[in-house]
Amino acid sequence: MPPRGDRRAVALQRGRQVLEQEASAVAALARRLDDRFGAAVELLLACRGRIVVSGLGKSGLIARKIAATLTSTGSPATFLHAVDSVHGDLGIVGRDDAAILVSKSGETDELFGLVGFLKRLAVPLIAITGALDSTLARQADVTLDASVGAEACPLDLAPTTSTTVALAVGDALAVALFEAKGFKAEDFARLHPGGSLGRRLLLLVRDVMVTEKLPALGPEAPMRECVILLAERRGTVAVVGPQGVVLGVVTAGDLTRLMEKRADFLDVRVEDVMTRTPKLTRPGELASSAVNTLEQHGIMAMPVVDDGGHLVGIVHLHDLMRAGAA
């Protein structure tokens, strides 16, 4: 047996080769993708029922993942075991459904009982297979090419590269489908209410913003009043008109720059210091979007306004972070 250091070096080299081979296979697949992919998305888009996904062995595991991804992105799907399907589970398939079958060879005998049933119900069928001239490919309404030159397995036996490619096809279908449906972050949040992801997606600006003792001044107020609010209200003051419409903001950074320029800074009016095109947010905006705006522009807080531009709150980056918005 070679020394441990040599074994690790060989394992590292082999690991890189596998990743490069599978990445190359997915890249080649992207170049081969054609109008059949668009036809498959249209077929799924027209589905009024569920998307039934099936496969056997390792392809069955990939089919489970495809079904889960479709469901989590707004296209109800279910995995149906090919063998169980002909032993009582076909009852879950309806005439309004669509089907995706995954098979590297396209000749998996256990699939064809299910295929026959799907054809009798006139359920549209998409095949993800590595053999475009296979029986499954000929039976399908749309066949998607998931062929590979060789498996990453050194014996070219264990499904490795082929399952990676099939999974990538399924991911591509799910993403293209949810974009075609206009699926949004809010929709994703409703389907993922648990855990940190759910909290981040469900949290809105209104849940985090400060609404009491808002730091706000009129445009003609002197900076001596603004200095007090900046110190007491965490470094951001909104400048508002008579009806409470936000006209601008003054930050601690604005005060520092003013002090460097003018000895009489306390007597300067806030309208001469304020940023006149401030970043604003709305109460119903996702808190994660507010975090992105604040970080992108390097600011610590921003006013929250209603549809008329009236000040209704202030949201701070630290509060958003503590609430799990990022």
C-alpha positions in Angstrom: 0.0 0.0 0.0 1.4 3.4 -0.9 2.2 6.0 1.8 -0.7 8.1 3.1 0.7 11.2 1.4 0.8 9.5 -1.9 -2.8 8.1 -1.5 -4.1 11.6 -0.7 -2.3 13.0 -3.8 -3.8 10.3 -6.0 -7.3 10.8 -4.5 -7.1 14.6 -5.0 -6.1 14.1 -8.6 -8.9 11.7 -9.2 -11.4 13.9 -7.5 -10.5 16.8 -9.8 -10.7 14.5 -12.9 -14.2 13.4 -11.9 -15.4 17.0 -11.4 -13.8 18.2 -14.6 -15.4 15.3 -16.5 -18.9 15.9 -15.2 -18.6 19.7 -15.7 -17.5 19.0 -19.3 -20.5 16.8 -19.8 -22.9 19.4 -18.5 -21.3 22.1 -20.7 -21.6 19.8 -23.7 -25.2 19.3 -22.9 -25.8 23.0 -22.8 -24.4 23.3 -26.3 -26.7 20.5 -27.6 -29.9 21.8 -26.1 -32.4 22.5 -28.8 -36.0 23.3 -29.5 -37.1 20.1 -27.8 -36.3 21.7 -24.5 -38.7 24.6 -25.3 -41.3 22.1 -26.3 -40.9 20.3 -23.0 -41.3 23.5 -21.0 -44.5 24.3 -23.0 -45.9 20.9 -22.3 -45.3 21.3 -18.6 -46.7 24.8 -18.6 -49.9 23.5 -20.1 -50.3 20.8 -17.4 -53.4 21.4 -15.3 -52.7 18.6 -12.8 -49.5 17.3 -11.3 -46.2 16.4 -12.9 -45.5 12.7 -12.3 -41.8 12.0 -12.3 -40.4 8.4 -12.4 -37.3 6.4 -12.9 -35.6 3.3 -11.5 -32.4 2.8 -9.6 -30.1 5.8 -9.7 -32.3 7.4 -12.3 -35.2 7.0 -9.7 -33.1 9.0 -7.2 -32.6 11.7 -9.8 -36.4 11.6 -10.5 -37.1 12.2 -6.8 -34.9 15.3 -6.8 -36.5 16.6 -10.0 -40.0 16.2 -8.5 -38.9 18.0 -5.3 -37.4 20.9 -7.2 -40.5 21.3 -9.4 -42.7 21.3 -6.3 -40.6 23.8 -4.4 -40.7 26.2 -7.4 -44.4 26.3 -7.9 -45.1 23.3 -10.2 -46.8 20.5 -8.1 -45.0 17.2 -8.8 -44.8 13.8 -7.3 -42.4 10.9 -7.6 -43.9 7.6 -8.7 -41.8 4.4 -8.3 -41.9 2.6 -11.6 -42.4 -0.8 -10.0 -44.9 0.3 -7.4 -46.9 2.1 -10.2 -48.0 -1.3 -11.7 -48.8 -2.7 -8.2 -51.6 -0.3 -7.2 -50.0 3.2 -7.3 -51.2 4.2 -10.7 -54.3 5.7 -9.0 -52.3 8.9 -8.3 -52.1 9.6 -12.1 -54.8 11.6 -13.7 -55.7 12.7 -17.2 -54.7 16.3 -16.5 -51.2 15.3 -15.4 -47.9 15.3 -17.3 -45.1 12.9 -16.9 -41.3 12.9 -16.9 -39.4 9.6 -17.1 -35.7 9.3 -16.5 -33.7 6.5 -17.9 -30.1 6.4 -19.1 -30.7 3.5 -21.5 -34.3 4.2 -22.4 -34.8 0.4 -22.3 -35.6 -0.2 -18.6 -38.3 -2.9 -18.7 -39.9 -1.9 -15.5 -40.8 1.5 -16.9 -42.9 0.2 -19.8 -45.9 -0.8 -17.8 -46.1 2.8 -16.6 -45.5 4.1 -20.1 -48.4 2.0 -21.4 -50.8 3.3 -18.8 -49.7 6.9 -19.5 -50.3 6.4 -23.2 -53.8 5.0 -22.5 -54.7 8.1 -20.5 -53.1 10.4 -23.1 -50.8 11.9 -20.4 -48.1 13.9 -22.2 -44.7 12.3 -21.7 -41.2 13.8 -21.5 -38.2 11.4 -21.6 -34.8 12.3 -20.2 -32.5 9.7 -21.6 -29.1 9.0 -22.9 -30.3 7.0 -25.8 -32.3 9.0 -28.4 -33.1 5.9 -30.5 -34.4 3.9 -27.5 -37.9 2.5 -27.0 -38.6 5.1 -24.3 -37.5 7.9 -26.6 -39.8 6.7 -29.4 -42.8 6.5 -27.0 -42.3 10.0 -25.5 -43.9 13.2 -26.8 -40.7 15.0 -26.2 -37.3 13.5 -25.7 -34.4 15.4 -24.0 -30.9 14.3 -24.7 -29.0 13.4 -21.6 -26.3 11.3 -23.2 -22.7 11.3 -22.0 -19.5 10.0 -23.6 -18.5 8.0 -20.5 -19.2 7.6 -16.8 -16.7 9.1 -14.3 -16.6 5.5 -12.9 -13.2 4.1 -14.1 -15.1 0.9 -15.1 -17.7 3.0 -17.0 -20.4 1.2 -15.1 -21.6 3.1 -12.0 -24.0 5.9 -13.0 -22.0 9.1 -12.2 -21.7 11.5 -15.1 -25.0 10.4 -16.6 -26.9 11.1 -13.3 -25.3 14.5 -13.0 -26.4 15.4 -16.6 -29.9 14.1 -16.0 -30.2 16.1 -12.8 -29.0 19.2 -14.7 -31.7 18.7 -17.3 -34.3 18.5 -14.5 -33.0 21.7 -12.9 -33.0 23.5 -16.2 -36.7 22.4 -16.8 -37.7 23.6 -13.3 -36.0 27.0 -13.6 -37.3 27.7 -17.1 -40.8 26.6 -16.0 -41.0 28.8 -12.9 -39.7 31.8 -14.9 -42.4 31.1 -17.6 -45.0 31.1 -14.8 -43.8 34.4 -13.3 -42.8 32.7 -10.1 -41.5 35.3 -7.6 -39.5 35.4 -4.4 -42.8 35.9 -2.5 -44.2 32.7 -4.0 -41.0 30.9 -3.1 -41.3 32.2 0.5 -44.9 30.9 0.9 -43.6 27.4 0.0 -40.6 27.5 2.3 -42.0 29.0 5.6 -39.6 27.0 7.9 -36.0 27.6 8.8 -33.7 30.5 8.1 -34.6 30.6 4.4 -38.3 30.9 5.2 -37.6 33.7 7.7 -35.5 35.6 5.3 -38.0 35.4 2.5 -41.1 36.1 4.6 -39.6 39.0 6.6 -40.8 42.4 5.3 -39.5 45.9 6.0 -42.6 46.7 8.0 -41.6 43.9 10.4 -38.2 45.5 11.2 -38.6 49.3 10.6 -38.6 51.9 13.4 -41.9 53.8 13.6 -41.7 55.7 16.9 -39.8 59.0 17.5 -38.8 59.2 13.9 -35.8 61.4 13.2 -37.3 64.0 10.8 -36.8 67.7 10.3 -38.1 70.3 7.9 -35.8 71.6 5.1 -35.2 74.9 6.8 -34.2 73.5 10.2 -30.6 74.4 11.2 -27.9 71.7 11.5 -27.7 72.3 15.2 -31.1 70.5 15.5 -29.9 67.8 13.1 -26.8 67.1 15.1 -28.9 66.1 18.1 -31.1 63.8 16.1 -28.1 62.2 14.4 -26.6 61.4 17.8 -29.9 60.2 19.4 -31.4 58.3 16.4 -28.5 56.3 15.0 -27.0 58.5 12.4 -29.7 59.2 9.8 -32.3 62.0 9.7 -35.0 62.3 7.1 -35.8 65.7 5.7 -39.6 66.1 5.1 -41.9 68.6 3.6 -45.0 70.1 5.3 -47.1 67.0 4.5 -44.4 64.5 5.6 -43.2 63.7 2.1 -39.5 62.8 2.2 -37.3 65.3 0.4 -33.9 64.0 1.4 -31.7 62.6 4.1 -28.8 63.7 6.2 -26.4 61.2 7.6 -23.5 61.3 10.1 -21.2 61.2 7.1 -22.8 64.3 5.7 -22.2 66.1 9.0 -18.5 65.1 9.1 -17.9 66.4 5.6 -19.7 69.6 6.5 -17.7 70.2 9.6 -14.5 69.8 7.6 -15.6 72.6 5.2 -17.4 75.1 7.4 -16.8 76.5 10.9 -20.4 77.7 11.1 -21.8 74.3 10.3 -24.4 74.5 13.1 -26.1 77.4 11.3 -26.3 75.7 7.9 -29.8 74.6 6.9 -30.4 70.9 6.5 -31.7 71.4 2.9 -28.2 72.6 1.9 -26.6 69.4 3.3 -29.1 66.7 2.5 -28.9 64.1 -0.2 -31.8 65.0 -2.5 -32.2 61.6 -4.1 -32.2 59.3 -1.2 -32.6 55.6 -1.3 -36.1 54.7 -0.1 -38.0 51.5 0.6 -41.7 50.5 1.2 -43.2 48.7 4.2 -44.2 45.7 2.0 -40.8 45.2 0.4 -38.9 42.1 1.3 -36.4 42.8 4.1 -33.7 41.0 2.1 -34.2 43.4 -0.7 -33.7 46.3 1.7 -30.5 44.7 2.9 -29.3 44.4 -0.7 -30.0 48.1 -1.3 -28.2 49.3 1.8 -25.1 47.1 1.2 -24.9 48.0 -2.5 -24.9 51.7 -1.8 -22.9 51.6 1.4 -25.5 53.1 3.7 -26.7 52.1 7.2 -30.3 53.2 7.1 -33.0 54.5 4.8 -36.5 56.1 5.1 -39.5 53.9 4.7 -42.3 55.7 2.7 -45.9 54.9 1.7 -47.2 55.1 -1.8 -47.4 58.9 -1.6 -43.8 59.2 -0.5 -44.8 60.1 3.1 -42.4 59.0 5.9 -43.7 56.0 7.9 -40.5 54.6 9.3 -36.7 54.2 9.2 -35.1 50.8 8.6 -31.5 50.1 9.8 -29.1 47.6 8.5 -28.2 46.3 11.9 -31.8 45.6 12.7 -32.3 43.8 9.5 -29.2 41.6 10.1 -30.4 40.8 13.6 -33.8 39.8 12.3 -32.2 37.3 9.9 -32.9 39.2 6.7 -29.5 38.3 5.3 
